[in-house]
Every structure is written in structure tokens, then in C-alpha cells.
Amino acid sequence: MDIVVVIAIIAGPILAIQTQQIIERIKQKHEEKRRLFMTLMATRNRPLVLEHVQSLNMIDIVFSGKNKKDKAVIEAWSELRDHLYSFPQQPPAESGINISEADRARYQTNIDTWLSKKTDLLIELLAKMAELLNYHFDKVLLKRGAYTPASYGEDEADQYIIRKGVADLFQGLKSIPISIVKAPPIKEKENTQEKPPNNPPTS
């Protein structure tokens, strides 16, 4: 009986420390998931910013648990990641010849469809994270509840157009339009200097 008491006295503090360490690890893991979710929520309307991309790439590590909800998050991220790699390819064009209007319209339609599905997959991912973290958000709120100033979207769109235009130019997919303008005729300058008076010769 005394041996049991001694073992309990020795093992009690050790088990208490180990239990506390386990609790701290669980809290830390939960906080990492919460911070990642908050970052994705804050940037869900600005997917090109660095914080958004970094957070997506951390999902496999932060949500690496074996429980059902962690696996649901990883599956949702896998679907989104696969879709991100399937960006529509621009129709080919001969060097120095611009893409036809029909191909350009078809390409833009493909991009719009791709963007719409990307948004739906991102919202599905955020919904799975919210469920795991016990946040009660519906998908409509996740999709429509974010506020982004119009200038942010315009700046990112302008940057994309500039990068894409320069890339197409160097790849020979587009050419720089040149217009020849007829120069106005050059008028001769009038001689405004006064001529010296013609004085008659003196004898």
C-alpha cells in the first residue's frame, strides 16, 4: 500500500505537467487555425494579396489533424487548389496577329466561369473552417458580407491588365497599334526685321 502511495506522489505531478502540456498544444493549434481563418476571411475579396496566398499554402500544415472536420477542410482546399491550377488558356495566335474577337469573347467567358467557380470553392472552404471553429456563418454571408473599396479592385485589375498586356506583347500575341497622322504643313517664318532705308547716294 505504501508503494502505491509513493508511486502516486511521484507520478501525480508528472501526469499533471504532461496533461497541461497537451492542453496548451491543443489551445495553440486551435489559435493557429483561428488566425489562418481570420486572414482568409479578411482577404477573401482580394485573392491576389500575399497574405491570402500564404494562408492557403499553410492549410495542409495547420489543419493536419485526423478528425473528421480537419479532413473536410483539407478536402475542400484540395478541390480549390486543383481548380486554381486549371486557369483557362488563352487561344493561340500567330506572331504579330491579334486574337480574333470571337476567340477573345470565348476566352473571357471561360475566365468568368472559372472565377465564379473559384469563388464558390473558396466559400465552401471557409464554411468548413467556420464549422470546425464553431463560428456560425452561412454561405451567403461568407460570399456577400465582405467589404472591399472599389479602388482596391480597380488597382488589382489594372495591374493584371498591364502585366498581361506586356506578356502578350513579348510573346507575339499582340502588337502595338500605330497610327500615322499627317503632319500639318510647315509655315515659313515671316521676316519681321526692318529693312534699312534706301538712302539716295550723295554727290
MARKOLZA-608477 format. One line per 3 residues: their letters; for each residue x, y, z of C-alpha. Coordinates in steps of 0.1 Angstrom, whole numbers. Example, Ala and Ser with C-alpha at 12.3 -4.5 7.8 and 13.67 -1.06 7.14 Angstrom:
<rs>
AS> 123:-45:78 ~ 137:-11:71
</rs>
This chain:
<rs>
MDI> 0:0:0 ~ 29:23:8 ~ 44:17:-26
VVV> 11:27:-43 ~ 11:60:-23 ~ 48:67:-32
IAI> 41:60:-69 ~ 10:83:-68 ~ 31:110:-51
IAG> 58:108:-78 ~ 36:102:-108 ~ 9:128:-99
PIL> 29:159:-107 ~ 44:144:-138 ~ 10:135:-152
AIQ> -3:169:-143 ~ 25:186:-162 ~ 20:163:-192
TQQ> -17:170:-192 ~ -11:207:-190 ~ 13:205:-220
IIE> -13:186:-240 ~ -39:212:-232 ~ -15:240:-242
RIK> -8:223:-275 ~ -45:219:-283 ~ -50:256:-275
QKH> -21:266:-297 ~ -33:245:-326 ~ -68:260:-323
EEK> -54:295:-322 ~ -33:288:-354 ~ -64:276:-371
RRL> -84:307:-360 ~ -57:331:-372 ~ -55:314:-406
FMT> -93:315:-409 ~ -93:352:-399 ~ -67:361:-425
LMA> -86:342:-453 ~ -119:359:-442 ~ -102:394:-443
TRN> -88:388:-477 ~ -115:367:-494 ~ -123:395:-518
RPL> -86:402:-526 ~ -72:368:-535 ~ -40:382:-551
VLE> -26:397:-519 ~ 4:379:-504 ~ -13:372:-471
HVQ> -42:353:-488 ~ -18:331:-508 ~ 4:324:-478
SLN> -26:314:-457 ~ -39:290:-484 ~ -5:273:-486
MID> -5:268:-448 ~ -38:249:-447 ~ -21:215:-452
IVF> 0:221:-421 ~ -24:239:-398 ~ -53:216:-405
SGK> -34:183:-404 ~ -55:167:-377 ~ -70:133:-381
NKK> -106:142:-371 ~ -134:144:-395 ~ -137:182:-396
DKA> -99:187:-403 ~ -102:162:-431 ~ -132:181:-445
VIE> -111:213:-446 ~ -83:196:-464 ~ -107:181:-490
AWS> -122:215:-496 ~ -88:230:-500 ~ -77:202:-524
ELR> -107:210:-547 ~ -99:247:-547 ~ -62:241:-553
DHL> -69:218:-583 ~ -92:244:-597 ~ -66:272:-593
YSF> -43:252:-615 ~ -69:250:-643 ~ -69:286:-653
PQQ> -82:290:-689 ~ -56:291:-715 ~ -55:320:-739
PPA> -64:309:-775 ~ -32:307:-797 ~ -25:334:-822
ESG> 1:338:-849 ~ 31:360:-842 ~ 22:397:-848
INI> -15:389:-853 ~ -41:398:-827 ~ -66:373:-814
SEA> -100:374:-832 ~ -129:390:-815 ~ -148:357:-813
DRA> -119:339:-796 ~ -114:368:-773 ~ -151:367:-763
RYQ> -150:330:-758 ~ -118:333:-737 ~ -134:360:-715
TNI> -165:338:-709 ~ -142:309:-698 ~ -125:333:-674
DTW> -158:345:-659 ~ -169:309:-654 ~ -136:299:-638
LSK> -137:329:-615 ~ -173:321:-604 ~ -164:285:-596
KTD> -133:297:-577 ~ -154:319:-555 ~ -178:291:-548
LLI> -150:267:-538 ~ -134:294:-516 ~ -166:300:-498
ELL> -170:262:-493 ~ -136:261:-478 ~ -143:290:-454
AKM> -176:273:-444 ~ -157:241:-434 ~ -132:261:-414
AEL> -160:281:-397 ~ -178:249:-388 ~ -146:234:-372
LNY> -140:266:-352 ~ -177:268:-341 ~ -184:300:-360
HFD> -220:302:-372 ~ -217:318:-407 ~ -240:309:-436
KVL> -225:308:-471 ~ -244:339:-483 ~ -228:359:-455
LKR> -194:345:-464 ~ -198:354:-500 ~ -216:388:-498
GAY> -205:400:-464 ~ -170:413:-472 ~ -163:449:-479
TPA> -136:460:-503 ~ -132:496:-516 ~ -137:498:-553
SYG> -102:513:-557 ~ -86:481:-544 ~ -103:460:-571
EDE> -96:486:-598 ~ -59:487:-588 ~ -55:450:-589
ADQ> -74:448:-622 ~ -52:475:-637 ~ -21:457:-626
YII> -33:424:-641 ~ -42:441:-674 ~ -7:458:-676
RKG> 11:425:-668 ~ -10:405:-692 ~ -6:431:-720
VAD> 32:433:-716 ~ 34:394:-715 ~ 13:391:-747
LFQ> 34:417:-764 ~ 67:399:-757 ~ 51:365:-767
GLK> 40:380:-800 ~ 3:375:-792 ~ -4:412:-796
SIP> 11:441:-814 ~ 14:478:-806 ~ -12:497:-827
ISI> 4:525:-847 ~ -15:553:-864 ~ 1:576:-890
VKA> -10:611:-886 ~ -4:636:-914 ~ 17:664:-901
PPI> 4:700:-907 ~ 23:720:-933 ~ 52:740:-920
KEK> 47:777:-924 ~ 77:798:-934 ~ 86:823:-908
ENT> 79:858:-919 ~ 109:881:-919 ~ 99:907:-894
QEK> 132:925:-894 ~ 130:961:-907 ~ 149:967:-939
PPN> 174:996:-938 ~ 161:1027:-956 ~ 174:1031:-991
NPP> 192:1065:-989 ~ 200:1081:-1022 ~ 237:1084:-1030
TS> 252:1118:-1021 ~ 273:1136:-1046
</rs>
